[in-house]
């Protein structure tokens, strides 16, 4: 798990986010997202925000934890960069918050490596990741529904960690696209194709995935990856 409390969650992501950043993973994510004005949902400690700004994007960063927004602001300020910030639960935005986002006029929405403390997700060591998966699914759906309400948004980009048999990654692309089409995007004006689903190998020093492999021997033959899915508005 990525931490039971907010303090543990932040400590975990300081370590993991730094690893991802040094490997170029956030740069890879940012390079896959079209658009010049990005609504970033769940900015965390700002590693992804910094990668988007470095790519030249204007960013509106949203997070439900004030500690995350503070860390993101400090990270960007240290580099002389700027973003807009909003403290909010994406599934419970009020009209004023939606108006602020709409006024920003994002043309893309990014939701990368969605997570939360176990105190929020209800995750436990023995639940096999079910609580985290349910939380991620509900947040992805809320993000997609918000994107559909914003007429300026053309692209929606989701990235999460998973594990797959690397030799079967082409089949996995079909599975990833079909999953989001049926769950995240169902009934919404966005579509995706198998070529919009991509994987990137993760190194073995990813703590959560290493723990997952130890806890579930059946996963020892699979490769930890970042799974990227880009969807485009259809109307």
SVG drawing of the C-alpha trace seen along z (x, -y; Angstrom):
<svg xmlns="http://www.w3.org/2000/svg" viewBox="-25 -32 42 50">
<polyline fill="none" stroke="black" stroke-width="0.4" points="0.0,0.0 1.1,-3.6 0.5,-4.6 -2.3,-4.3 -2.2,-8.0 -1.7,-11.2 1.9,-11.5 2.8,-8.0 1.2,-8.6 3.3,-11.8 6.5,-10.1 5.8,-7.2 5.3,-9.5 8.3,-11.6 10.3,-8.5 8.4,-7.0 7.8,-10.3 11.5,-11.0 12.3,-7.6 9.8,-8.2 11.0,-11.6 14.7,-10.6 13.8,-7.7 11.9,-10.1 8.5,-8.5 6.7,-11.8 8.4,-13.2 7.1,-10.2 3.6,-10.8 3.7,-14.5 4.9,-13.7 1.9,-11.5 -0.7,-14.2 -1.7,-16.6 -3.0,-20.1 -1.6,-23.3 -3.9,-23.8 -4.1,-20.9 -6.4,-20.2 -4.4,-17.8 -6.6,-15.9 -4.7,-14.5 -1.4,-16.5 0.1,-14.7 3.5,-16.2 3.8,-18.0 6.2,-15.7 3.7,-15.4 2.8,-19.1 6.4,-20.0 6.8,-17.7 3.7,-19.3 5.0,-22.8 8.4,-21.9 6.7,-20.7 5.2,-24.2 1.7,-23.5 -0.4,-25.8 -1.7,-23.7 -4.6,-23.9 -3.8,-21.4 -6.5,-19.9 -6.0,-17.8 -8.0,-16.8 -5.1,-17.1 -3.8,-20.6 -0.4,-19.1 -0.2,-18.0 -1.0,-21.4 1.5,-23.0 4.2,-20.6 3.3,-21.2 3.4,-25.0 6.8,-24.7 8.2,-22.5 7.1,-24.8 8.1,-28.0 11.6,-26.5 11.9,-26.2 10.4,-29.6 7.2,-28.1 3.6,-28.7 0.3,-26.9 -3.3,-27.4 -4.4,-25.4 -7.7,-24.2 -8.3,-22.2 -11.3,-20.0 -12.8,-16.5 -13.2,-15.9 -16.4,-13.9 -17.9,-16.6 -17.2,-19.9 -19.5,-22.8 -20.7,-25.2 -18.1,-27.8 -15.3,-25.3 -16.6,-24.0 -16.8,-27.6 -13.2,-28.2 -12.1,-25.1 -14.3,-26.1 -12.8,-29.6 -9.4,-28.1 -10.7,-26.4 -8.5,-23.2 -8.2,-21.4 -6.9,-18.2 -7.5,-16.5 -4.7,-14.3 -5.3,-11.9 -2.0,-10.1 -1.1,-7.5 -4.3,-8.1 -4.0,-7.2 -4.9,-8.2 -4.1,-7.2 -5.6,-3.9 -7.7,-6.0 -9.5,-7.3 -9.5,-4.2 -10.2,-1.7 -7.3,0.4 -6.0,3.2 -3.1,5.6 -5.5,8.6 -7.9,7.2 -5.8,7.9 -5.9,4.4 -9.7,4.4 -10.3,1.2 -7.7,-0.7 -9.1,0.6 -12.6,-0.4 -11.4,-3.9 -9.4,-4.3 -12.4,-3.3 -14.7,-5.7 -12.2,-8.6 -11.6,-7.8 -15.3,-7.9 -15.7,-11.2 -12.9,-12.7 -14.3,-11.5 -17.8,-12.9 -16.2,-16.3 -14.3,-16.3 -17.5,-15.6 -19.1,-18.7 -16.3,-21.0 -16.7,-21.8 -13.1,-23.0 -11.7,-19.6 -10.7,-17.4 -8.4,-14.8 -8.5,-12.7 -5.4,-10.9 -5.2,-8.3 -2.0,-6.6 -1.8,-4.0 0.5,-1.2 -0.3,2.4 1.6,5.6 1.3,7.7 3.2,10.5 5.4,8.3 5.3,10.7 1.5,10.3 1.5,6.5 -0.3,6.2 -3.2,8.2 -3.0,6.1 -3.5,2.9 -6.8,4.3 -7.8,5.2 -6.9,1.7 -8.8,-0.1 -11.8,2.1 -11.9,1.8 -11.9,-2.0 -14.4,-2.1 -16.8,0.1 -16.2,-1.5 -14.6,-5.0 -16.0,-6.3 -19.4,-4.5 -22.1,-6.8 -19.7,-9.8 -18.5,-11.7 -15.0,-10.2 -13.6,-7.2 -10.3,-5.3 -8.5,-2.7 -5.9,-0.1 -3.2,-2.4 -4.1,-4.9 -3.2,-2.3 0.5,-2.1 2.8,-0.5 6.1,-1.5 8.2,0.8 8.9,-0.1 12.1,0.7 12.1,3.2 12.7,0.5 9.0,-0.5 8.1,0.3 4.4,1.0 4.8,3.3 7.7,5.1 5.5,5.6 2.7,6.8 4.9,9.4 6.0,10.7 2.5,10.9 1.1,12.7 3.6,15.3 1.4,15.7 2.5,12.2 6.3,13.1 6.2,13.8 4.7,10.4 6.4,7.1 5.4,3.9 4.3,1.2 2.8,-2.2 -0.5,-1.8 -1.4,-4.8 -4.8,-5.4 -5.6,-8.5 -9.2,-9.2 -10.5,-11.9 -13.8,-13.7 -16.1,-12.4 -18.4,-15.5"/>
</svg>
